[in-house]
Amino acid sequence: MSFSTITLEEKQQAFAELREIKTLLSSRGWFPGTSGNLSIRVGGFAPEQFAFAVTASGKDKSINTPSDFLLVDQNGKAIEATSLKPSAETLIHCEIYRATGAGAIFHVHTVFNNVISEWYAERGSVPIDGVELIKAFNIWDEEAQIEIPIVPNYADIPRIAELVERSILPRIPGILIRKHGICAWGANAFEAKRHLEAFEFLFEYAYRLAVLKK
């Protein structure tokens, strides 16, 4: 695969989808400060070579500008001449794409995903038992039980990326980073958004249930 085969239309479509989801999630307060990042894979895919559009680092995600996104390769390096830098967690996106072949990855920081990641940190996963929103992950078992993985947070992003890649579970399209945020993915932007919304609902449910049981 050559990056030169990525068409202008594919790039524009990815940027437009990212802009739409960025605006929506920002309106929910899911990007406090300049935190969080979004990406959509563009063009063909092989584990050793692929490209994706990703949010630029340090941008206020509540506003839209012509310099909000850039294209990077499977190593998180820009594939076009640009002064923009990809988001800090881009290497985590690289490992998730490489391991899953996903089409989009969304990473947000919310109070509930941070609190629940700390609540269940020693367990290493968030248990969810029989909640209807589990079906958002195409898990249709009656009274399904799932465990959402939690990995430690480090200042060294490549260290987190390595842990994330090793902790991916086939049925669970997301991973929590302790006291940091959730990475959720899907075959495309629509599916990744659905998964992210389901995770956030489940985190709030798990927290409120744990408080009630205390």
PyRosetta script that sets phi, psi and omega in degrees:
from pyrosetta import init, pose_from_sequence

init()
pose = pose_from_sequence("MSFSTITLEEKQQAFAELREIKTLLSSRGWFPGTSGNLSIRVGGFAPEQFAFAVTASGKDKSINTPSDFLLVDQNGKAIEATSLKPSAETLIHCEIYRATGAGAIFHVHTVFNNVISEWYAERGSVPIDGVELIKAFNIWDEEAQIEIPIVPNYADIPRIAELVERSILPRIPGILIRKHGICAWGANAFEAKRHLEAFEFLFEYAYRLAVLKK")
pose.set_psi(1, 135.6)
pose.set_omega(1, 176.7)
pose.set_phi(2, -111.9)
pose.set_psi(2, 137.2)
pose.set_omega(2, 179.2)
pose.set_phi(3, -64.9)
pose.set_psi(3, -19.5)
pose.set_omega(3, 178.5)
pose.set_phi(4, -68.0)
pose.set_psi(4, -13.7)
pose.set_omega(4, 179.6)
pose.set_phi(5, -83.8)
pose.set_psi(5, -7.7)
pose.set_omega(5, 175.4)
pose.set_phi(6, -71.0)
pose.set_psi(6, 120.8)
pose.set_omega(6, -176.0)
pose.set_phi(7, -83.6)
pose.set_psi(7, 160.6)
pose.set_omega(7, 176.2)
pose.set_phi(8, -59.5)
pose.set_psi(8, -38.7)
pose.set_omega(8, -179.9)
pose.set_phi(9, -63.4)
pose.set_psi(9, -41.3)
pose.set_omega(9, 178.3)
pose.set_phi(10, -63.5)
pose.set_psi(10, -43.2)
pose.set_omega(10, 178.6)
pose.set_phi(11, -63.1)
pose.set_psi(11, -47.6)
pose.set_omega(11, -178.8)
pose.set_phi(12, -63.8)
pose.set_psi(12, -38.3)
pose.set_omega(12, 178.5)
pose.set_phi(13, -63.8)
pose.set_psi(13, -43.9)
pose.set_omega(13, 179.2)
pose.set_phi(14, -63.1)
pose.set_psi(14, -44.5)
pose.set_omega(14, 179.6)
pose.set_phi(15, -63.5)
pose.set_psi(15, -39.5)
pose.set_omega(15, 180.0)
pose.set_phi(16, -65.6)
pose.set_psi(16, -41.8)
pose.set_omega(16, 178.2)
pose.set_phi(17, -65.1)
pose.set_psi(17, -41.6)
pose.set_omega(17, 178.3)
pose.set_phi(18, -63.3)
pose.set_psi(18, -40.7)
pose.set_omega(18, 179.8)
pose.set_phi(19, -62.6)
pose.set_psi(19, -42.3)
pose.set_omega(19, -179.0)
pose.set_phi(20, -64.3)
pose.set_psi(20, -47.0)
pose.set_omega(20, -177.7)
pose.set_phi(21, -71.7)
pose.set_psi(21, -34.1)
pose.set_omega(21, 177.4)
pose.set_phi(22, -61.9)
pose.set_psi(22, -44.0)
pose.set_omega(22, -179.9)
pose.set_phi(23, -63.5)
pose.set_psi(23, -43.7)
pose.set_omega(23, -179.1)
pose.set_phi(24, -64.8)
pose.set_psi(24, -50.5)
pose.set_omega(24, -176.4)
pose.set_phi(25, -69.1)
pose.set_psi(25, -32.2)
pose.set_omega(25, 175.7)
pose.set_phi(26, -63.8)
pose.set_psi(26, -37.3)
pose.set_omega(26, 179.8)
pose.set_phi(27, -65.4)
pose.set_psi(27, -19.8)
pose.set_omega(27, 177.3)
pose.set_phi(28, -90.7)
pose.set_psi(28, -2.0)
pose.set_omega(28, -180.0)
pose.set_phi(29, 77.8)
pose.set_psi(29, 26.1)
pose.set_omega(29, -175.8)
pose.set_phi(30, -91.1)
pose.set_psi(30, 2.6)
pose.set_omega(30, 177.0)
pose.set_phi(31, -126.0)
pose.set_psi(31, 60.3)
pose.set_omega(31, -179.4)
pose.set_phi(32, -59.5)
pose.set_psi(32, 141.8)
pose.set_omega(32, -174.0)
pose.set_phi(33, 64.3)
pose.set_psi(33, -132.9)
pose.set_omega(33, 173.3)
pose.set_phi(34, -113.9)
pose.set_psi(34, 26.7)
pose.set_omega(34, -174.5)
pose.set_phi(35, -74.3)
pose.set_psi(35, 169.2)
pose.set_omega(35, 175.3)
pose.set_phi(36, 82.2)
pose.set_psi(36, 164.2)
pose.set_omega(36, 178.0)
pose.set_phi(37, -160.9)
pose.set_psi(37, 157.0)
pose.set_omega(37, -176.9)
pose.set_phi(38, -134.5)
pose.set_psi(38, 146.8)
pose.set_omega(38, 175.0)
pose.set_phi(39, -149.6)
pose.set_psi(39, 152.5)
pose.set_omega(39, 175.9)
pose.set_phi(40, -134.9)
pose.set_psi(40, 129.8)
pose.set_omega(40, 179.8)
pose.set_phi(41, -72.4)
pose.set_psi(41, 142.5)
pose.set_omega(41, -176.2)
pose.set_phi(42, -127.1)
pose.set_psi(42, 134.1)
pose.set_omega(42, 177.1)
pose.set_phi(43, 82.0)
pose.set_psi(43, -163.2)
pose.set_omega(43, -177.5)
pose.set_phi(44, -71.6)
pose.set_psi(44, 171.2)
pose.set_omega(44, -178.0)
pose.set_phi(45, -138.4)
pose.set_psi(45, 132.3)
pose.set_omega(45, 163.4)
pose.set_phi(46, -140.9)
pose.set_psi(46, 144.6)
pose.set_omega(46, -176.9)
pose.set_phi(47, -54.0)
pose.set_psi(47, -28.1)
pose.set_omega(47, -177.7)
pose.set_phi(48, -92.6)
pose.set_psi(48, -8.7)
pose.set_omega(48, 178.8)
pose.set_phi(49, -155.9)
pose.set_psi(49, 121.9)
pose.set_omega(49, 177.1)
pose.set_phi(50, -162.2)
pose.set_psi(50, 170.4)
pose.set_omega(50, -179.9)
pose.set_phi(51, -137.5)
pose.set_psi(51, 153.6)
pose.set_omega(51, 175.7)
pose.set_phi(52, -150.4)
pose.set_psi(52, 152.7)
pose.set_omega(52, 173.6)
pose.set_phi(53, -88.5)
pose.set_psi(53, 136.1)
pose.set_omega(53, -175.1)
pose.set_phi(54, -141.3)
pose.set_psi(54, 152.5)
pose.set_omega(54, 176.9)
pose.set_phi(55, -64.8)
pose.set_psi(55, 143.4)
pose.set_omega(55, 177.8)
pose.set_phi(56, -77.9)
pose.set_psi(56, 151.6)
pose.set_omega(56, -177.1)
pose.set_phi(57, -71.2)
pose.set_psi(57, 144.3)
pose.set_omega(57, 170.3)
pose.set_phi(58, 75.5)
pose.set_psi(58, 15.5)
pose.set_omega(58, -177.7)
pose.set_phi(59, -94.5)
pose.set_psi(59, 143.8)
pose.set_omega(59, 172.4)
pose.set_phi(60, -74.5)
pose.set_psi(60, 111.6)
pose.set_omega(60, -173.4)
pose.set_phi(61, -80.1)
pose.set_psi(61, -0.4)
pose.set_omega(61, 176.7)
pose.set_phi(62, -84.7)
pose.set_psi(62, -7.3)
pose.set_omega(62, 177.2)
pose.set_phi(63, -126.6)
pose.set_psi(63, 157.5)
pose.set_omega(63, -179.6)
pose.set_phi(64, -111.5)
pose.set_psi(64, 132.4)
pose.set_omega(64, 178.6)
pose.set_phi(65, -134.6)
pose.set_psi(65, 167.5)
pose.set_omega(65, 178.0)
pose.set_phi(66, -70.5)
pose.set_psi(66, -8.3)
pose.set_omega(66, -176.0)
pose.set_phi(67, -118.3)
pose.set_psi(67, 38.5)
pose.set_omega(67, -178.7)
pose.set_phi(68, -86.2)
pose.set_psi(68, -20.7)
pose.set_omega(68, -171.9)
pose.set_phi(69, -137.6)
pose.set_psi(69, 157.5)
pose.set_omega(69, 173.7)
pose.set_phi(70, -147.3)
pose.set_psi(70, 164.5)
pose.set_omega(70, 177.2)
pose.set_phi(71, -99.0)
pose.set_psi(71, 135.0)
pose.set_omega(71, 177.8)
pose.set_phi(72, -130.5)
pose.set_psi(72, 164.7)
pose.set_omega(72, 179.8)
pose.set_phi(73, -96.8)
pose.set_psi(73, -170.7)
pose.set_omega(73, -175.6)
pose.set_phi(74, -65.8)
pose.set_psi(74, -10.9)
pose.set_omega(74, 176.4)
pose.set_phi(75, -105.4)
pose.set_psi(75, 5.8)
pose.set_omega(75, 179.4)
pose.set_phi(76, 80.4)
pose.set_psi(76, 16.9)
pose.set_omega(76, -179.8)
pose.set_phi(77, -98.5)
pose.set_psi(77, 138.6)
pose.set_omega(77, 179.8)
pose.set_phi(78, -59.7)
pose.set_psi(78, 138.4)
pose.set_omega(78, -179.4)
pose.set_phi(79, -105.8)
pose.set_psi(79, 2.5)
pose.set_omega(79, 174.3)
pose.set_phi(80, -130.3)
pose.set_psi(80, 154.3)
pose.set_omega(80, 177.1)
pose.set_phi(81, -62.9)
pose.set_psi(81, 123.6)
pose.set_omega(81, -177.7)
pose.set_phi(82, -161.1)
pose.set_psi(82, 152.0)
pose.set_omega(82, 172.5)
pose.set_phi(83, -93.8)
pose.set_psi(83, -3.2)
pose.set_omega(83, -178.8)
pose.set_phi(84, -75.9)
pose.set_psi(84, 150.2)
pose.set_omega(84, 173.8)
pose.set_phi(85, -112.2)
pose.set_psi(85, 138.3)
pose.set_omega(85, 177.4)
pose.set_phi(86, -68.9)
pose.set_psi(86, 158.6)
pose.set_omega(86, 178.7)
pose.set_phi(87, -53.2)
pose.set_psi(87, 152.8)
pose.set_omega(87, -174.9)
pose.set_phi(88, -56.9)
pose.set_psi(88, -37.2)
pose.set_omega(88, -175.8)
pose.set_phi(89, -88.6)
pose.set_psi(89, 16.7)
pose.set_omega(89, -177.9)
pose.set_phi(90, -56.0)
pose.set_psi(90, -35.9)
pose.set_omega(90, 179.8)
pose.set_phi(91, -63.2)
pose.set_psi(91, -29.3)
pose.set_omega(91, 175.6)
pose.set_phi(92, -67.6)
pose.set_psi(92, -42.1)
pose.set_omega(92, 175.8)
pose.set_phi(93, -58.4)
pose.set_psi(93, -43.5)
pose.set_omega(93, 179.9)
pose.set_phi(94, -55.0)
pose.set_psi(94, -47.0)
pose.set_omega(94, -177.4)
pose.set_phi(95, -68.6)
pose.set_psi(95, -36.7)
pose.set_omega(95, 178.5)
pose.set_phi(96, -67.6)
pose.set_psi(96, -44.8)
pose.set_omega(96, 176.8)
pose.set_phi(97, -58.9)
pose.set_psi(97, -45.8)
pose.set_omega(97, -177.4)
pose.set_phi(98, -61.0)
pose.set_psi(98, -39.1)
pose.set_omega(98, -175.7)
pose.set_phi(99, -82.0)
pose.set_psi(99, -30.1)
pose.set_omega(99, -171.2)
pose.set_phi(100, -114.6)
pose.set_psi(100, -21.6)
pose.set_omega(100, -173.6)
pose.set_phi(101, 69.5)
pose.set_psi(101, 20.2)
pose.set_omega(101, -178.6)
pose.set_phi(102, -59.2)
pose.set_psi(102, 164.8)
pose.set_omega(102, 178.4)
pose.set_phi(103, -103.6)
pose.set_psi(103, -16.5)
pose.set_omega(103, -179.8)
pose.set_phi(104, -158.1)
pose.set_psi(104, 147.5)
pose.set_omega(104, 179.0)
pose.set_phi(105, -136.6)
pose.set_psi(105, 130.2)
pose.set_omega(105, 179.3)
pose.set_phi(106, -123.2)
pose.set_psi(106, 132.4)
pose.set_omega(106, -177.3)
pose.set_phi(107, -126.7)
pose.set_psi(107, 119.1)
pose.set_omega(107, -178.9)
pose.set_phi(108, -130.7)
pose.set_psi(108, 158.2)
pose.set_omega(108, 177.4)
pose.set_phi(109, -114.2)
pose.set_psi(109, 115.0)
pose.set_omega(109, 175.5)
pose.set_phi(110, -128.4)
pose.set_psi(110, 162.2)
pose.set_omega(110, 178.3)
pose.set_phi(111, -61.0)
pose.set_psi(111, -46.0)
pose.set_omega(111, -176.1)
pose.set_phi(112, -67.4)
pose.set_psi(112, -39.5)
pose.set_omega(112, 179.9)
pose.set_phi(113, -71.4)
pose.set_psi(113, -27.3)
pose.set_omega(113, 175.2)
pose.set_phi(114, -73.0)
pose.set_psi(114, -47.0)
pose.set_omega(114, -177.9)
pose.set_phi(115, -63.7)
pose.set_psi(115, -44.6)
pose.set_omega(115, -176.3)
pose.set_phi(116, -69.4)
pose.set_psi(116, -30.7)
pose.set_omega(116, 177.6)
pose.set_phi(117, -67.0)
pose.set_psi(117, -31.6)
pose.set_omega(117, 176.9)
pose.set_phi(118, -78.8)
pose.set_psi(118, -38.4)
pose.set_omega(118, -179.1)
pose.set_phi(119, -57.8)
pose.set_psi(119, -42.4)
pose.set_omega(119, -176.3)
pose.set_phi(120, -107.2)
pose.set_psi(120, 19.5)
pose.set_omega(120, -175.3)
pose.set_phi(121, -57.9)
pose.set_psi(121, -44.5)
pose.set_omega(121, -177.9)
pose.set_phi(122, -66.9)
pose.set_psi(122, -32.2)
pose.set_omega(122, 177.2)
pose.set_phi(123, -69.1)
pose.set_psi(123, -33.2)
pose.set_omega(123, -179.9)
pose.set_phi(124, 87.2)
pose.set_psi(124, 4.8)
pose.set_omega(124, 178.7)
pose.set_phi(125, -165.7)
pose.set_psi(125, 156.5)
pose.set_omega(125, 177.0)
pose.set_phi(126, -98.9)
pose.set_psi(126, 117.9)
pose.set_omega(126, 179.5)
pose.set_phi(127, -82.0)
pose.set_psi(127, 133.3)
pose.set_omega(127, 175.2)
pose.set_phi(128, -127.6)
pose.set_psi(128, 127.2)
pose.set_omega(128, -171.5)
pose.set_phi(129, -124.1)
pose.set_psi(129, 108.8)
pose.set_omega(129, 169.1)
pose.set_phi(130, 72.6)
pose.set_psi(130, 17.0)
pose.set_omega(130, -178.2)
pose.set_phi(131, -84.2)
pose.set_psi(131, 137.7)
pose.set_omega(131, -175.1)
pose.set_phi(132, -55.1)
pose.set_psi(132, -37.4)
pose.set_omega(132, -175.0)
pose.set_phi(133, -67.2)
pose.set_psi(133, -8.9)
pose.set_omega(133, 173.2)
pose.set_phi(134, -58.8)
pose.set_psi(134, -28.0)
pose.set_omega(134, -179.3)
pose.set_phi(135, -63.7)
pose.set_psi(135, -19.4)
pose.set_omega(135, 177.1)
pose.set_phi(136, -61.3)
pose.set_psi(136, -20.9)
pose.set_omega(136, 179.1)
pose.set_phi(137, -94.7)
pose.set_psi(137, 14.7)
pose.set_omega(137, -177.1)
pose.set_phi(138, 61.2)
pose.set_psi(138, 35.0)
pose.set_omega(138, 173.1)
pose.set_phi(139, -108.4)
pose.set_psi(139, 109.5)
pose.set_omega(139, -169.4)
pose.set_phi(140, -108.0)
pose.set_psi(140, 7.4)
pose.set_omega(140, 178.3)
pose.set_phi(141, -60.5)
pose.set_psi(141, 139.5)
pose.set_omega(141, 175.7)
pose.set_phi(142, -66.4)
pose.set_psi(142, 134.3)
pose.set_omega(142, -177.3)
pose.set_phi(143, 51.8)
pose.set_psi(143, 45.7)
pose.set_omega(143, -177.9)
pose.set_phi(144, -61.1)
pose.set_psi(144, 145.5)
pose.set_omega(144, 175.9)
pose.set_phi(145, -120.8)
pose.set_psi(145, 129.7)
pose.set_omega(145, 179.0)
pose.set_phi(146, -131.8)
pose.set_psi(146, 162.0)
pose.set_omega(146, 174.8)
pose.set_phi(147, -126.3)
pose.set_psi(147, 121.2)
pose.set_omega(147, 179.4)
pose.set_phi(148, -94.1)
pose.set_psi(148, 117.2)
pose.set_omega(148, -172.8)
pose.set_phi(149, -63.7)
pose.set_psi(149, 146.8)
pose.set_omega(149, 173.3)
pose.set_phi(150, -122.8)
pose.set_psi(150, 131.8)
pose.set_omega(150, 174.6)
pose.set_phi(151, -117.2)
pose.set_psi(151, 154.0)
pose.set_omega(151, 179.2)
pose.set_phi(152, -65.4)
pose.set_psi(152, 158.1)
pose.set_omega(152, 177.0)
pose.set_phi(153, -102.6)
pose.set_psi(153, 134.9)
pose.set_omega(153, 177.7)
pose.set_phi(154, -134.1)
pose.set_psi(154, 155.7)
pose.set_omega(154, 174.2)
pose.set_phi(155, -67.7)
pose.set_psi(155, -26.4)
pose.set_omega(155, -179.2)
pose.set_phi(156, -85.1)
pose.set_psi(156, 101.1)
pose.set_omega(156, -175.7)
pose.set_phi(157, -59.8)
pose.set_psi(157, -41.8)
pose.set_omega(157, 177.9)
pose.set_phi(158, -57.5)
pose.set_psi(158, -31.5)
pose.set_omega(158, 177.7)
pose.set_phi(159, -66.7)
pose.set_psi(159, -41.4)
pose.set_omega(159, 175.8)
pose.set_phi(160, -65.1)
pose.set_psi(160, -44.3)
pose.set_omega(160, -178.0)
pose.set_phi(161, -57.2)
pose.set_psi(161, -41.4)
pose.set_omega(161, 178.8)
pose.set_phi(162, -64.1)
pose.set_psi(162, -42.3)
pose.set_omega(162, 179.2)
pose.set_phi(163, -66.6)
pose.set_psi(163, -40.3)
pose.set_omega(163, 179.4)
pose.set_phi(164, -60.5)
pose.set_psi(164, -48.1)
pose.set_omega(164, -178.5)
pose.set_phi(165, -58.6)
pose.set_psi(165, -38.3)
pose.set_omega(165, -178.4)
pose.set_phi(166, -77.5)
pose.set_psi(166, -17.4)
pose.set_omega(166, -172.6)
pose.set_phi(167, -101.8)
pose.set_psi(167, -0.8)
pose.set_omega(167, -178.5)
pose.set_phi(168, -64.5)
pose.set_psi(168, 131.1)
pose.set_omega(168, 175.7)
pose.set_phi(169, -106.3)
pose.set_psi(169, 136.6)
pose.set_omega(169, -173.8)
pose.set_phi(170, -54.5)
pose.set_psi(170, -38.8)
pose.set_omega(170, -175.1)
pose.set_phi(171, -89.2)
pose.set_psi(171, -10.2)
pose.set_omega(171, -172.1)
pose.set_phi(172, -112.9)
pose.set_psi(172, 107.0)
pose.set_omega(172, -175.1)
pose.set_phi(173, -85.0)
pose.set_psi(173, 50.0)
pose.set_omega(173, 179.3)
pose.set_phi(174, -174.2)
pose.set_psi(174, 158.0)
pose.set_omega(174, 177.5)
pose.set_phi(175, -142.7)
pose.set_psi(175, 136.9)
pose.set_omega(175, 174.7)
pose.set_phi(176, -90.6)
pose.set_psi(176, 137.4)
pose.set_omega(176, 170.0)
pose.set_phi(177, -104.9)
pose.set_psi(177, 124.1)
pose.set_omega(177, -171.0)
pose.set_phi(178, -54.9)
pose.set_psi(178, 128.1)
pose.set_omega(178, 179.2)
pose.set_phi(179, 52.3)
pose.set_psi(179, 34.1)
pose.set_omega(179, -175.5)
pose.set_phi(180, -135.9)
pose.set_psi(180, -66.8)
pose.set_omega(180, -179.0)
pose.set_phi(181, 167.7)
pose.set_psi(181, -177.2)
pose.set_omega(181, -179.1)
pose.set_phi(182, -108.8)
pose.set_psi(182, 138.6)
pose.set_omega(182, 166.5)
pose.set_phi(183, -106.9)
pose.set_psi(183, 120.2)
pose.set_omega(183, 178.2)
pose.set_phi(184, -122.6)
pose.set_psi(184, 144.9)
pose.set_omega(184, -177.3)
pose.set_phi(185, -138.8)
pose.set_psi(185, 168.8)
pose.set_omega(185, 178.3)
pose.set_phi(186, -163.3)
pose.set_psi(186, 178.7)
pose.set_omega(186, -178.5)
pose.set_phi(187, -67.5)
pose.set_psi(187, -23.2)
pose.set_omega(187, 179.4)
pose.set_phi(188, -155.8)
pose.set_psi(188, -178.7)
pose.set_omega(188, -176.5)
pose.set_phi(189, -64.5)
pose.set_psi(189, -39.0)
pose.set_omega(189, 179.7)
pose.set_phi(190, -60.0)
pose.set_psi(190, -46.1)
pose.set_omega(190, -177.9)
pose.set_phi(191, -69.7)
pose.set_psi(191, -40.9)
pose.set_omega(191, 178.8)
pose.set_phi(192, -62.1)
pose.set_psi(192, -39.7)
pose.set_omega(192, 177.0)
pose.set_phi(193, -63.4)
pose.set_psi(193, -44.4)
pose.set_omega(193, 178.1)
pose.set_phi(194, -59.7)
pose.set_psi(194, -44.6)
pose.set_omega(194, -179.8)
pose.set_phi(195, -64.9)
pose.set_psi(195, -43.3)
pose.set_omega(195, -179.8)
pose.set_phi(196, -61.1)
pose.set_psi(196, -45.8)
pose.set_omega(196, 179.8)
pose.set_phi(197, -62.6)
pose.set_psi(197, -39.4)
pose.set_omega(197, 178.1)
pose.set_phi(198, -65.0)
pose.set_psi(198, -44.4)
pose.set_omega(198, 177.7)
pose.set_phi(199, -57.8)
pose.set_psi(199, -46.4)
pose.set_omega(199, -177.1)
pose.set_phi(200, -63.9)
pose.set_psi(200, -38.8)
pose.set_omega(200, 174.8)
pose.set_phi(201, -61.1)
pose.set_psi(201, -45.9)
pose.set_omega(201, -177.3)
pose.set_phi(202, -66.7)
pose.set_psi(202, -35.1)
pose.set_omega(202, 178.0)
pose.set_phi(203, -65.9)
pose.set_psi(203, -43.2)
pose.set_omega(203, 178.3)
pose.set_phi(204, -65.2)
pose.set_psi(204, -41.7)
pose.set_omega(204, 176.9)
pose.set_phi(205, -59.1)
pose.set_psi(205, -48.5)
pose.set_omega(205, -177.3)
pose.set_phi(206, -62.2)
pose.set_psi(206, -40.4)
pose.set_omega(206, 179.1)
pose.set_phi(207, -65.3)
pose.set_psi(207, -50.0)
pose.set_omega(207, -176.7)
pose.set_phi(208, -64.9)
pose.set_psi(208, -35.8)
pose.set_omega(208, 177.9)
pose.set_phi(209, -66.2)
pose.set_psi(209, -43.7)
pose.set_omega(209, 179.5)
pose.set_phi(210, -62.4)
pose.set_psi(210, -38.9)
pose.set_omega(210, 178.4)
pose.set_phi(211, -65.1)
pose.set_psi(211, -42.9)
pose.set_omega(211, 180.0)
pose.set_phi(212, -62.9)
pose.set_psi(212, -31.7)
pose.set_omega(212, -177.0)
pose.set_phi(213, -81.3)
pose.set_psi(213, -13.7)
pose.set_omega(213, -176.6)
pose.set_phi(214, -69.4)
pose.dump_pdb("model.pdb")
